[in-house]
Amino acid sequence: MQIKTDLLMNRDNYHSRIPEPALRRLPWYLSYVKLLKKQGYSKVSSTQIAKKINVSATQIAKDLSYVNVSGKTRVGYDIDRLIEVLDDFLGFKRMHTAVLFGVGSLGAALLSDSGLEQYGLKIRAGFDVDASIVGQKINNIPVFHSDEFVLRNKKIEAQIGVLTVPPDIAQEVADFMIEGGIEAIWNFTPFRIRVPEHIVLQNTSLYAHLAVMFNRLVKEE
């Protein structure tokens, strides 16, 4: 038990000191080394990774040092070890329970995406107010009326709320989720919601990414 506790404390320490840009790059490394493993490789160097994902070898080595992984000179990193450490550090090995609010086209697509479970996210229920959707199942995931959330979540015990509602009600629904026990919100709406300091908020605006892409296309022309 003491060993497990020490490991958890070390992992928390790593999370507290790793810069967010480095944290965002780690899944890129993990994805690539998993591909190498499928191809039969057992070792990989930071230079090899750098050539594929356009990040300098020096930066890769620094990023991996945050998770206490180091390579050997002229040998590189052990791929199995690298996958194990990154999977654990990024939280992909532990299943996190979530619920989703707003079962429209995007919400329904996320409910249908079984691949999320491979990365540690299990959406247990969807919530909406549309009578034509409530009572249905998508990918075997039930959709309940939003009014049932607080009661339902006492059994589901979800910590994460996925927000895919219309932007004009995003703040209202976020507040409601937090009241029902949600501790982290994955916000897919273009609205910048406000949450208490103890709530984890991750914004993923598809529209913002589209705007950046369109803007760069115009400049290229």
C-alpha positions as CSV (number, residue, x, y, z in Angstrom):
1,M,0.0,0.0,0.0
2,Q,2.8,2.4,0.8
3,I,4.5,1.8,-2.6
4,K,1.2,2.5,-4.4
5,T,0.7,5.7,-2.3
6,D,4.2,6.8,-3.1
7,L,3.6,6.3,-6.8
8,L,0.4,8.3,-6.7
9,M,2.2,11.1,-4.9
10,N,5.0,11.1,-7.4
11,R,2.5,11.2,-10.3
12,D,0.6,14.1,-8.7
13,N,4.0,15.9,-8.3
14,Y,4.7,15.4,-12.0
15,H,1.3,16.8,-13.0
16,S,1.8,19.9,-10.8
17,R,5.2,20.8,-12.5
18,I,4.8,19.8,-16.1
19,P,4.0,22.8,-18.4
20,E,0.7,22.5,-20.3
21,P,2.4,22.6,-23.8
22,A,4.5,19.6,-22.8
23,L,1.4,17.8,-21.5
24,R,-0.4,18.4,-24.8
25,R,2.5,16.9,-26.7
26,L,2.8,13.7,-24.7
27,P,-0.2,12.0,-26.4
28,W,1.5,12.6,-29.8
29,Y,4.5,10.7,-28.6
30,L,2.4,7.9,-27.2
31,S,0.4,7.5,-30.4
32,Y,3.6,7.2,-32.4
33,V,5.4,4.8,-30.2
34,K,2.3,2.6,-30.1
35,L,2.4,2.5,-33.9
36,L,6.1,1.5,-33.7
37,K,5.3,-1.3,-31.3
38,K,2.7,-2.7,-33.8
39,Q,5.4,-2.6,-36.4
40,G,7.7,-4.7,-34.2
41,Y,10.1,-2.1,-32.8
42,S,11.3,-2.4,-29.2
43,K,13.4,0.8,-29.0
44,V,13.0,4.4,-30.3
45,S,15.1,7.5,-30.1
46,S,14.0,11.1,-29.6
47,T,15.4,11.8,-33.0
48,Q,13.1,9.2,-34.6
49,I,10.1,10.7,-32.9
50,A,11.2,14.2,-33.9
51,K,11.3,13.3,-37.6
52,K,7.7,12.1,-37.5
53,I,5.9,14.7,-35.4
54,N,7.9,17.9,-36.1
55,V,9.1,18.5,-32.6
56,S,12.8,18.9,-31.8
57,A,14.6,15.9,-30.3
58,T,15.8,18.1,-27.5
59,Q,12.2,19.2,-26.7
60,I,11.0,15.6,-26.7
61,A,13.7,14.5,-24.3
62,K,12.8,17.4,-22.0
63,D,9.1,16.6,-22.2
64,L,9.7,12.9,-21.3
65,S,11.9,13.9,-18.4
66,Y,8.8,15.4,-16.7
67,V,7.4,11.9,-16.5
68,N,10.6,10.4,-15.2
69,V,11.5,8.5,-18.4
70,S,15.0,8.7,-19.8
71,G,16.6,7.1,-22.8
72,K,20.0,5.4,-23.1
73,T,22.7,6.9,-25.3
74,R,22.8,5.4,-28.8
75,V,20.0,3.0,-27.7
76,G,17.0,5.2,-27.1
77,Y,13.9,4.5,-25.1
78,D,12.3,1.2,-24.4
79,I,9.0,1.3,-26.2
80,D,7.1,-1.0,-23.8
81,R,8.2,1.1,-20.8
82,L,7.5,4.4,-22.6
83,I,3.9,3.2,-23.4
84,E,3.3,2.0,-19.9
85,V,4.5,5.3,-18.3
86,L,2.7,7.6,-20.7
87,D,-0.6,5.6,-20.6
88,D,-0.6,5.8,-16.8
89,F,0.6,9.4,-16.6
90,L,-2.0,10.7,-19.1
91,G,-4.8,8.8,-17.3
92,F,-5.6,6.5,-20.2
93,K,-5.2,3.3,-18.1
94,R,-7.8,4.4,-15.5
95,M,-11.5,4.5,-16.5
96,H,-13.1,7.9,-15.9
97,T,-16.9,8.0,-15.7
98,A,-18.7,10.8,-17.6
99,V,-22.1,12.1,-18.6
100,L,-23.0,14.2,-21.6
101,F,-25.4,17.1,-21.8
102,G,-26.8,18.0,-25.2
103,V,-27.5,14.9,-27.4
104,G,-27.6,16.8,-30.8
105,S,-25.5,15.8,-33.8
106,L,-22.2,16.4,-32.0
107,G,-23.3,14.9,-28.7
108,A,-24.7,11.8,-30.4
109,A,-21.5,11.4,-32.3
110,L,-19.5,11.4,-29.1
111,L,-21.8,8.9,-27.5
112,S,-21.3,6.7,-30.6
113,D,-17.5,6.9,-30.4
114,S,-16.4,3.7,-28.6
115,G,-12.8,4.8,-29.1
116,L,-13.0,7.1,-26.2
117,E,-13.0,4.2,-23.8
118,Q,-9.5,3.3,-25.2
119,Y,-8.3,6.6,-23.7
120,G,-10.0,6.1,-20.3
121,L,-13.3,8.0,-20.8
122,K,-16.6,6.0,-20.3
123,I,-19.7,8.0,-21.0
124,R,-22.4,6.4,-18.9
125,A,-25.4,8.5,-19.9
126,G,-26.6,11.4,-22.1
127,F,-29.0,14.1,-20.9
128,D,-31.3,16.3,-23.0
129,V,-34.8,18.0,-22.9
130,D,-35.9,16.9,-26.4
131,A,-38.8,14.4,-26.0
132,S,-37.8,12.7,-29.2
133,I,-34.4,11.8,-27.9
134,V,-35.1,11.1,-24.2
135,G,-35.7,7.4,-23.5
136,Q,-33.5,6.4,-26.5
137,K,-30.2,4.6,-26.5
138,I,-27.1,5.5,-28.5
139,N,-24.3,3.0,-28.6
140,N,-26.2,1.3,-25.7
141,I,-25.9,4.5,-23.7
142,P,-29.2,5.7,-22.3
143,V,-30.5,9.2,-22.8
144,F,-32.4,10.7,-19.8
145,H,-34.2,14.0,-19.4
146,S,-31.9,16.7,-18.0
147,D,-34.2,17.1,-14.9
148,E,-33.2,13.6,-13.8
149,F,-29.5,14.4,-13.7
150,V,-29.0,15.0,-10.0
151,L,-30.9,11.9,-9.0
152,R,-29.3,9.7,-11.7
153,N,-25.8,10.9,-10.9
154,K,-26.0,9.7,-7.4
155,K,-25.9,6.2,-8.9
156,I,-23.6,6.9,-11.9
157,E,-21.2,9.0,-9.8
158,A,-19.7,10.7,-12.8
159,Q,-16.9,13.2,-12.2
160,I,-16.7,14.5,-15.8
161,G,-19.4,16.3,-17.7
162,V,-19.2,16.6,-21.5
163,L,-20.9,19.8,-22.7
164,T,-22.4,19.9,-26.2
165,V,-25.5,22.0,-25.7
166,P,-26.4,25.2,-27.6
167,P,-24.1,28.1,-26.5
168,D,-26.9,30.3,-25.2
169,I,-27.6,27.7,-22.4
170,A,-24.0,26.6,-21.9
171,Q,-23.4,28.5,-18.6
172,E,-26.7,27.5,-17.1
173,V,-26.1,23.8,-17.9
174,A,-22.5,23.9,-16.6
175,D,-23.7,25.4,-13.3
176,F,-26.4,22.6,-13.1
177,M,-23.8,19.9,-13.7
178,I,-21.5,21.3,-11.0
179,E,-24.5,21.3,-8.6
180,G,-25.0,17.6,-9.4
181,G,-21.5,16.6,-8.5
182,I,-19.4,17.1,-11.7
183,E,-15.8,18.0,-11.0
184,A,-14.5,18.5,-14.5
185,I,-16.2,19.9,-17.7
186,W,-15.1,19.1,-21.3
187,N,-16.7,22.1,-23.1
188,F,-17.4,21.7,-26.8
189,T,-19.4,24.9,-27.1
190,P,-18.0,28.2,-28.4
191,F,-19.1,29.9,-25.2
192,R,-16.5,30.6,-22.6
193,I,-18.2,29.3,-19.5
194,R,-17.1,30.3,-16.0
195,V,-16.5,27.7,-13.3
196,P,-15.3,27.8,-9.6
197,E,-11.6,27.4,-9.1
198,H,-11.9,23.8,-7.9
199,I,-13.6,22.7,-11.2
200,V,-11.4,21.5,-14.0
201,L,-12.4,23.1,-17.3
202,Q,-11.2,22.0,-20.8
203,N,-12.4,24.0,-23.8
204,T,-12.4,22.3,-27.2
205,S,-14.0,24.6,-29.6
206,L,-14.3,23.1,-33.1
207,Y,-15.4,26.5,-34.4
208,A,-12.3,28.2,-33.1
209,H,-10.1,25.6,-34.8
210,L,-12.0,26.1,-38.0
211,A,-11.5,29.8,-37.8
212,V,-7.7,29.4,-37.4
213,M,-7.6,27.0,-40.4
214,F,-9.7,29.2,-42.6
215,N,-7.6,32.3,-41.7
216,R,-4.4,30.5,-42.6
217,L,-5.9,29.3,-45.9
218,V,-6.7,32.8,-46.9
219,K,-3.2,34.0,-46.1
220,E,-1.8,31.1,-48.2
221,E,-3.9,32.3,-51.2
